[in-house]
Amino acid sequence: MDCLHSMAPNDEEILGYALDGETLLASKQAHLEQCEICQQRLASYKHVNATLITHAYRRLCPSGTQLSFYCANLLPPDEYTSIARHILDCPLCSAEVAETRRFMREVPIDVVDLPAPVFTPREVVRRVFASLVRQQAQLVVRGANNALSKAWPRQYHADAIDLSLHLSRASNGDYMLLGILTSTDSDESVDAFEGATAELYPAISINDMELDETITPCCQAIVDDLGNLVFSTVPVGNYILLLHLLDQEVVIEGITIEHG
């Protein structure tokens, strides 16, 4: 039933007020508060909207988990792009993404208070041991240590993953270990490695690590969007490198850094 009063809000104004929280003119707001017909119109619109949301919400939408992973940039590139396109056309998912991102900004994780990462092989989905496929000499420059130059870089392979390791010296003399990740799978981009954690552990056996879960890494690095990772200030010693990817853990043994 329509209200014929001159101050009655029209259908568009009622819809905006009911669904989007838009404000009404003071005169129309005052009329709405006293007019039973307009109040019934408002209740009808709210009821129809609630019914549609109840029956149709998320039928064709990503799950809440997928949207959370999307906000945290933890999805493969193709899935990330698909959800990004969906959000452009879906106000409900767009609102949920905005709320999730707001929450992530307001409640940041204080990494200082987190316990040091612990090697926990029982939680590993699949462990792969990388093999050394190439160890070649770099160009020796004046002042460079010959033994260091001949030992690096090193190329490792595990499933469809290639990892090139390079050893260099910082200006203060500290050793730096640089890793470059690539994939032999043409369908997988290096973007998929972004955010993965890499850790250097003392070179003890994997069995010893399983028995002693208090062992913590000597150094940590995060893979960037180009597939690069950098361990800075690496002490001299023997190491195992663990690369934690989404569905597997890559183990690289026999990494030795000597005095040069």
N, C-alpha and C positions, 0 to 999 in steps of 0.2 A: 504494500500500500504506500502510495506517495503522499508526502506532506505538501500542501499547497501554500503554506505560510511563506512569506517573502524572505524570511531569515533562515529558512530551512537549508541546510547544506545539500548540494547536488550529489549525484551518485559518485562522481569522481572525487569529490572532497571527502565523502564518507569512506570510500575505499582507501584513500591515502591516510586518513585518520585511523582506520581500523587495522590496516595491514602494515603500513610503513611508519606509523607514529607521527605523521605530519600534524602540525598544529592548525587549528581553525581560527578564523576571525573571532574576536571576542564576542561579537553579537551572535554569531552562529553557534559558538560554544555555549553561550547562555541559553539559546533556544533549544539546543540538543539536550541540555540538562533538565529541561522542563517539558519536553515534547515526547509523549509515549510512542507516537508513530515513528519519529526519527530514532528513538532508542531501539525500537524493534528492527528498523532497517540496519542499524549498526550491529545488533546482535546476530541478525541473519547473515551479514557479510562475514563476521567472525566465525560463525558456525560453519559456513561453506569452506572457508579457508582452512580451518582446523581439520575438517573432514578430508579435504584434498591432500593435506600434508600427511595425515595419518595413513591414508591408503596408497599414496604415490611416492612418499619420501624415500629416496635412496633406491628405488626400483632400478634405475639406470645410472646410479651414482657410484663413485668409488667408496670403499668402506672407510670407516673412521681411521683404521690402522693405516691404510694407504695414504689418506690425507695427512696423517701425522708424519709418515715417512717423507711425503712430498715437502712438507714444511721444513723438515730437517735435512733435505737434500740427500736422502739415502736411497733413492730409487734409480734403477737403470735409466739411461737417457730416453729410450723409446717410451717407457711407462711414464716418466716425468713429463714428456711432451704431451702425451695423451691426456693426462690429468690437467695440465695447464690449459689445454684447449677446452676441456669440459668446464673448468671453473669460469671461463669467459662467458659461458651461456647459462650457468646454473647459479642463481643468487643464493640458494641454500648452502651449497658447497663453498661458494665464495665467502659467505659470512662465517662459515666454520673455519676456513683457512685463516681468515683475518683474526678470529678469536684465538686460534691455536698460536699464531705468530705473536699476538699480543701477550699471551701467557708466557711464551718462550722468552720474550724480551723482559718481562717483569719478574720472572722467576728464573734467573740464570743459575747455572750449576757452578758452584765455586770449586774449581778443580784443585785449589790448594787444600781443601778439606777432605778430598777423596783419598782413600788409601792407595798406596803405590800398586800399580798393576802387578798381578801375580800370574805366573804361568799355570794355567789350569787345563791340562790336556783332556780331562774328562768332559769338558764342555765343547771340545773341538768337534765340529761336524765331520770334517775330512782332512786328514793331514797328508801333505805331499812333500817328499824330499826332492829338492832341486838338484840337478846334476850340473857340474862344471863342463861347459861345452867349448869354451875358449878362454885362454889366458895369454894375452899378447903384450908386447912391449910398447910403451909409449915413447914419443920423441924425447930423447934425453937432452935437457938444456943445461947450460953452464951452471954449476953449483948444485945440480940435482943429484940425489943419491942413486947410483946405478941399480942397486938391488931393488929399491923401491920402484924405479921406472920399469924394470923388467917384470915385476910381479903383477902390475896393474895396467889396464883395467881387466876385469874378469866378467865373463858372460855366463849366466846361469839360465837353465830352462826347467820349467815344471808345468806339465800339461800344456795349456795354450799360453802360458805366461813366460816372457823373457825378462830377465833382470840383469842390467849392466851395472856393475859396481866400480867406482873410481875412487882412488885415494889421493888426497891432496893435503897441502899444509896451509894453514892460515898465516896471516902476517906475523902473529905472535908465536908461531912454531907449532901450535896445536894441530893434531891430525883431524881431518874432516873426511867422512865417508859419504859419497854421493851415490844414490841409486836412481836408475832410470827404468821405469816399468813400461813395457809394451805388450801387446797381445798378438798372437798369430791368428786369432779368430777375427776374420774381416767384419763380423757382425758386432764385435765388442769394441767400444771406444775406451780410450784411456780415462775418460770421464768417470767410467764405472769404478775406477780405483780410488777416486778422490775421497779423502777422509779415512782411508784405511790406516791402521796403526802398524808400525814396524818397530821391533825391539831387538836390542843386542843383549844377549845373555852370556855369562861366562861359559867357556867351552867345556861343559861337562856333558855327560850322556843324557839323552832324553829320558832314560829310565830313572836316572837320579833326580831329574826334574819332577817326574811323576811322584816320586817318593817324598820329595821335599817341596811342598807347594808354597813355602815362604820365600823361595828364591825370587828376587826382583830383578828387572832389567838394569843394565848399566847405563844404557842410553835409549831414548825413544825418539821417533820421528813420525810425522803425519804426511801421507801422500797428498800432493797438491793436484790441481785440476789438469796439470800437464803430465802427470804420472811420475813426478820427481819427489824424492825424499832425501833429506840431509841429516846426517848425524854429525853434530858439531862437538868439538872437544872430546874426541874418542881416545881414551888411554891406550897405551901399548898393552897388547895381550892377545889372547886367543878367544874367539867368539863364535856363537851360534846366532844367526839372524832369524827371527820369526816374523813373518808377514801375515797379518790377520786380515783376510779378505771376507767377503760376505758369506761365501759358502765353503770356504776351505782355509786351511792354514798352511803356508809354504815355509818349509824349514831349509835353511842354507847353512851347512856345516863347514868347518875348516877355514874360517876367516881369521887370518893372522896379521896383526899389525906390529911391526918391529921398530926398534930404534933406528933412525936413519941419519 
